[in-house]
Amino acid sequence: MKKFLSTMILGLMVSIAAFAASNNVLVREDLVLPIVQNTSGKVQIQTVGTFASSPFNSYIVSSISGENFILDPAMMPSKDLIDLKPVAIVSTHADPDHIDINFYHSYDCIKGLLMPGDSFKTKDFHYYNVLSSHKVQDSTDMDIKAYGKQNLITVLEVNGLRIAHMGDVAQTQLTEKQLKEIGPIDIAFMIIETPYGGIDLKNQYSFKMLEQLNPKIVIPTHYSPNAFAVIEEKYGKIKEYDNIFQISKEELPKTTLNFVHITNTHKYK
């Protein structure tokens, strides 16, 4: 019996080592790493950045076939620690909690702060962006470039889903032009509060923009400890997932503005 158990344990250790080697994963018990491969048969969304004050800005979106698209990386794991194998890395703007220069330089793929109106396709993803403001001013259909610091709303189409990372959008409302350019959205990563941009729980500009956009699922990014109580009072209970959220087009809720919180317990050091 002891020999049998020893053989099983040895086999398990060999399997773990082989998996780690094939995925360039450094096995350490004190680390919590994202998953490189997607075997769920659904679109997979993971938190990934470890920027201390903003741990919910950075995401890996993985297609059903396993392409990894990284949005707004900040304080990311080094490639030596884990190779995330991205087909693209993009940021909505250049604030340090939305961009990791060392991480960008580690990979040879489509990457960078793109220009307003840019678009591209990979095998599974279609990317385009829509110009928005990073600081609240009166959001009419005037030229959005007059609103101050720019933010690029990122839109991804993948496996029948339309996903928007709103970055640090800060406007009193979305313009008709923006809504037309963004198009219908299934899942939105959305800022709830920003002391720098001028939206908060009192003026509720983020909720006004969300109700214009009207996505099926909302994943909050910037928010204070008080935000979840306000969200649940307005939109119902928030569903929580541990580091990973997986969904297909067929599983989208029939109603809109359903909030999902993806935790972030990743540890890279």
N, C-alpha and C positions, 0 to 999 in steps of 0.2 A: 504493500500500500504506500509506504514512504517513497519507494522508488518511483511508483506511478505518479505521485504528487510532485516529486522533484522534476520528473520529465515534463509534466504539464506546465510547471512554473517556468522551466527553462524554455519551453516552446513559446510561452506567452511573452517572455522577455525578448526572444529572438524576433517574434512578430512585431512587437512594439518598436524595436530598434530598426527593423526593415521598413516599417511605415515611416518612422521619423527620417530615416535616410532618404527615402524616395520623395519626401515632401520637404526636405531641407529644414527639418524641425530639430532644434536643440532640446532634448528631453531634460527638464529640470522640474522637480516637484513644486518649486515655489513660483513657477511661471504659469500664467493663464494666457494662452495664445488663441487667435482666431483659427477657424477651419479654412484650409486652402481649397479643398475639393467640395463640390456640391453634389451629393448623391440623393437628394431629397425628391427629385422629380418635380420640384417647384422652384420658383424664384426665391433666392435666399438673401436675406438682408442681415448684416452683422454690424454692431458697433465695433470700432477698431482703434480710434485714437485715444491717447491717455493724457490729453491736456487737462491739467488739474481742475481748473475752474470751468471748463467747457467740455465735458467728456461725451457729449451727445451730438457733436457736429459731424464727426467723421464716420463714414460707412463703407463697407464693401457690399456691392450688389452683385450677386452671382446669377448668371443665366442657368437655365435647366441643363445645358450641355457643359457648363463649368467655366465660362468666361467670367473673369473678375474685373469689375469696374469700380474704381475707388474714388469716392467723393469727399472733398474738403479734408485731406489728411492733415493731422496735427499730432505731434509727439507719437510717431509711429514706431513699430518694431523695425529694427534694422534688418536688412536683407540677409545678413549673416545669421541672424536668429531664426528668421522664417521668411522664405521666399513666397510672397503672396501672388506672384505670377499675374500681375495686372495686364489687361489689354489697353487700359487707359487710366490716367490719373488726372483729375481736373479739380479746380477750386472756383468757388463762386466769387471770391475776392481775396485780397492779400493780407488780411489780418492774421497774426501768428496762430490763432486758434482755428484757422481754416487752411493753413498751408504749412508744409514741412519741406523746406528746401533740400535738406539732406536726403529725405525719402525720395523726392522727385529725381535727384541726381543718381540715385541707386539703380534706376530702371530705364531700360531702353524700350519705350512704348510711346503711344500718343499721350502727351502730358502738357501741363502748364496752365497759366492764366490765359485763357483764350480771349479773342476779341468779341465784342457784341455782334450777335448774328452768326457766329461761327456754327458749323455743324459738321458731323462726320459719322461714318458707319463702321462698325466692326462686323464680324460674322453674325453676332446675336443682338448687338445694341445699335440703336440710332440715337445720337446725341445732338441736341441743339440748345441754344441759350437765348434768354430774353433779358434785355437791359432793365434794371430797376434802380431805385435809390437805396442808399445805405443810411440816410438821415431824413427824418420826416420833414417834409414841406407840404404845401397844399397840392395834393395829387390829382390834378386835372389831366386832360389830354394834351397838356403842353409837352414840349420836348423833355423827355425824362432826363436828359443829360444836364438840364438846369437844376436838378434836384440836389446836387452836391455829390458826395462820394458815391461811386458806382458799385453796384452789386449785380452779378449775373445769375439770374434764376436758371438753374440747370434742369433740363428735361431729358429723361431717358425713356425710350420705348424698348421693351424687352419681353419676349414671350407673351405678347398680348396685353401686357401691363404698361401703363403710362405713369411714370414716377417723376416727381419734381422735387429737387432740393432748392428751397427758397433762399438759402444762405441767410444773410442778415438783412433781408428786405425790410425797409422801414418807410412806410407811406401811410397816409390816412386811408387810402383805398387803392386798389389796383385800377389802372385805367382800362377803358374799353379796348384800346389797342393792345395792351399787355394781355388781357384775357383772351383776345382773339389769337395772339401769337403763341401763348402757352397752350391753349386748347384744353379739352377735357382731361382731367387728372384722376387717376385711381388712388395713388398714394403720394402724400406730400410730407416731406420733412419741413417743419415749420417753426420758426422762431416765435416765442410767446412774449418775451420781454427783452428789452435791451436798454440799459441806462444811457448808452452812447448814441443809439439811433433815435430814441424818443418815443418808443412804444412801451406800454406798461399795462398792468391789470386795471388801472383806472380809466385810461382812454380806450383800451380794448381794440386798438387799431389792428392787431394781429387777428383777432376773432372776426373783425369786419372783412379783412382780406380773405380769410379762410372761407367765410360764408359766400363770398363772391366766387372763389375758386371751386368750392363745394366738392372736395375729394371724398372718396369712400373711406379712406383711412388717413389719419393724421399721426405723424410721429414727431413729438415735440423736441426741439433742440435747446435753445437758450430759455431758461425759466428759473424763477425763484422757488423756494420751498413752499410758498403760499399758492403757487399756480395750480397745482393739481386739484385742490379743493374747489377753486373757481371753475376749472374745466369740467369737473364732474357735476357740479351744480348746473352748468349750462348744457352739457352734451352727454351726460351719463358716465357710467363707470369706465375707468381706464383699464384696459387689459394689459397685463405685464408678461413679458417673455424674457428668459434668461439669455442675454447676449445675442441670440439668434431668433429671427422671425422668418418663417417660410410660408409662402402663399402662392396660389395659382389664380389665374383669371377666373376660373369657375368658383373659387372660394371667396371671392369678394363679397362683402355684405351688400344687401339690397339697399340699405339706407346709407346716408352720407355722414361725414364728420364723426366717425368712430375713432377714438383715440387709442393708440397703442404705445406703450412704453417698453423699449428694449433696454434692459439693464446693461451696464458696462463694468464687468469685474476683471477686465484684462490687466495683466501685469507682465511687463517686459524686462524688468530689471530686478 
